[in-house]
């Protein structure tokens, strides 16, 4: 599995939000868009997302990082506002690079997020998901229904094991 910092950086990178500025001062701002290596480590202000994915304890030397799998990791991908922001940005990115059809959006999403083509089964499931989500958003915000459904799809792509595990 990728390290905590690489998971965060990957989400920012695929969404197009990563600030690639090199060097400079570190930060304690968890909403920073710079690479995670620029976080200042302060024992009283640890980054929750990094802690959930087994960032090392700042007081002790760590030869090997553990790779736990716990429920809060999945909940983070479902409920974190920063991850939702990355999902919306990824949706805008793949909408701009593809036609408006679901199949093209799905293909571009898989290629961008996990670096491969979607299988026939995945395309069918994603198409059904997008249609269902779009219909559910039609009731509350018809003008944004399509965009919100696309963001939901992108959030799912970033929540895949394939996104955080290197084969």
C-alpha positions as CSV (number, residue, x, y, z in Angstrom):
1,X,0.0,0.0,0.0
2,X,1.1,3.5,-0.6
3,X,2.3,5.5,2.4
4,X,-0.1,8.1,3.9
5,X,1.7,11.0,2.3
6,X,1.6,9.3,-1.2
7,X,-2.1,8.6,-0.9
8,X,-2.8,12.2,-0.1
9,X,-0.5,13.5,-2.9
10,X,-2.0,11.0,-5.4
11,X,-5.5,12.4,-4.7
12,X,-4.3,15.9,-5.3
13,X,-2.4,14.9,-8.4
14,X,-5.2,13.1,-10.2
15,X,-7.6,15.8,-9.4
16,X,-5.2,18.5,-10.8
17,X,-5.1,20.3,-7.5
18,X,-1.5,19.4,-6.5
19,X,0.7,22.5,-6.0
20,X,4.1,21.3,-7.4
21,X,6.0,24.3,-6.0
22,X,9.4,23.0,-4.8
23,X,11.1,24.2,-1.6
24,X,9.9,26.8,0.8
25,X,8.4,26.8,4.3
26,X,6.4,24.0,5.7
27,X,2.9,24.3,6.9
28,X,0.5,23.0,9.5
29,X,-2.5,23.7,7.3
30,X,-4.2,20.3,6.5
31,X,-6.0,21.9,3.5
32,X,-2.6,22.8,1.9
33,X,-2.3,21.6,-1.7
34,X,1.4,21.2,-1.6
35,X,3.0,17.8,-1.4
36,X,2.8,16.2,2.0
37,X,6.5,16.4,2.5
38,X,6.0,20.1,3.2
39,X,3.9,19.5,6.3
40,X,5.6,20.6,9.4
41,X,5.6,17.8,12.0
42,X,4.3,19.1,15.3
43,X,3.4,16.5,18.0
44,X,0.3,18.5,19.1
45,X,-1.0,19.1,15.6
46,X,-0.7,15.9,13.6
47,X,-2.6,15.5,10.3
48,X,-5.6,13.2,10.9
49,X,-5.6,11.8,7.4
50,X,-2.0,10.9,7.6
51,X,-2.4,9.3,11.0
52,X,-5.3,7.1,9.8
53,X,-3.0,5.7,7.1
54,X,-0.2,4.9,9.5
55,X,2.1,8.0,9.3
56,X,5.0,7.4,11.5
57,X,5.1,8.5,15.1
58,X,7.1,11.7,15.2
59,X,8.9,10.9,18.5
60,X,10.2,7.5,17.6
61,X,12.5,6.1,14.9
62,X,10.5,3.8,12.5
63,X,12.3,1.2,10.4
64,X,9.1,-0.2,8.9
65,X,5.7,1.4,8.7
66,X,2.7,-0.8,9.5
67,X,0.0,-1.0,6.9
68,X,-3.2,-1.4,8.8
69,X,-6.7,-1.7,7.3
70,X,-9.3,-0.2,9.5
71,X,-12.8,1.2,9.1
72,X,-11.9,4.8,9.6
73,X,-9.9,4.7,6.4
74,X,-13.0,3.9,4.4
75,X,-15.0,6.4,6.3
76,X,-12.4,9.1,5.5
77,X,-12.8,8.4,1.8
78,X,-16.6,8.7,2.1
79,X,-16.9,11.7,4.4
80,X,-13.8,13.9,4.3
81,X,-14.4,17.4,2.8
82,X,-10.9,17.5,1.2
83,X,-11.5,14.2,-0.5
84,X,-14.8,15.5,-1.8
85,X,-13.1,18.6,-3.1
86,X,-10.6,16.4,-4.9
87,X,-13.5,14.3,-6.4
88,X,-15.2,17.4,-7.7
89,X,-11.9,18.7,-9.2
90,X,-11.3,15.3,-10.8
91,X,-14.9,15.3,-12.2
92,X,-14.3,18.8,-13.8
93,X,-11.0,17.5,-15.2
94,X,-12.4,14.4,-16.9
95,X,-15.5,16.3,-18.0
96,X,-13.3,18.8,-19.8
97,X,-11.2,16.1,-21.4
98,X,-14.1,13.9,-22.6
99,X,-17.4,14.1,-24.4
100,X,-20.6,14.2,-22.4
101,X,-21.4,10.5,-22.7
102,X,-21.2,8.4,-19.6
103,X,-19.0,5.8,-21.3
104,X,-16.4,8.3,-22.3
105,X,-16.5,9.9,-18.8
106,X,-16.1,6.4,-17.2
107,X,-13.2,5.5,-19.5
108,X,-11.4,8.8,-18.8
109,X,-12.0,8.5,-15.1
110,X,-10.5,5.0,-14.9
111,X,-7.6,6.0,-17.0
112,X,-6.9,9.1,-14.9
113,X,-7.4,7.6,-11.5
114,X,-6.1,4.0,-11.8
115,X,-4.2,4.1,-15.1
116,X,-6.1,1.4,-16.9
117,X,-9.2,0.9,-19.0
118,X,-12.5,0.0,-17.3
119,X,-13.7,-3.5,-17.9
120,X,-17.1,-4.1,-19.5
121,X,-18.6,-5.0,-16.1
122,X,-17.2,-1.9,-14.5
123,X,-18.5,0.4,-17.3
124,X,-22.0,-1.1,-16.9
125,X,-21.9,-0.8,-13.1
126,X,-20.6,2.8,-13.4
127,X,-23.2,3.8,-16.0
128,X,-26.0,2.4,-13.8
129,X,-24.5,4.3,-10.8
130,X,-24.2,7.6,-12.6
131,X,-27.8,7.3,-13.9
132,X,-29.1,6.5,-10.4
133,X,-27.1,9.3,-8.8
134,X,-28.2,11.9,-11.4
135,X,-31.8,11.0,-10.9
136,X,-31.5,11.3,-7.1
137,X,-29.9,14.8,-7.5
138,X,-32.6,15.9,-9.9
139,X,-35.0,16.4,-7.1
140,X,-32.9,18.7,-5.0
141,X,-30.6,20.5,-7.5
142,X,-31.5,19.8,-11.1
143,X,-28.9,22.3,-12.4
144,X,-26.1,20.5,-10.7
145,X,-27.4,16.9,-10.9
146,X,-25.0,15.8,-13.6
147,X,-21.9,17.4,-12.0
148,X,-22.7,16.0,-8.6
149,X,-23.2,12.5,-10.0
150,X,-19.8,12.8,-11.7
151,X,-18.2,13.9,-8.5
152,X,-19.7,10.8,-6.7
153,X,-18.2,8.6,-9.4
154,X,-14.8,10.2,-9.0
155,X,-15.0,9.8,-5.3
156,X,-15.6,6.1,-5.7
157,X,-12.6,5.9,-8.1
158,X,-10.3,7.4,-5.5
159,X,-11.8,5.0,-2.8
160,X,-10.8,1.9,-4.8
161,X,-8.2,-0.3,-3.3
162,X,-6.5,-0.1,-6.7
163,X,-6.0,3.6,-6.1
164,X,-3.9,3.1,-2.9
165,X,-2.3,-0.2,-3.6
166,X,0.6,-0.6,-6.1
167,X,0.7,-3.9,-7.9
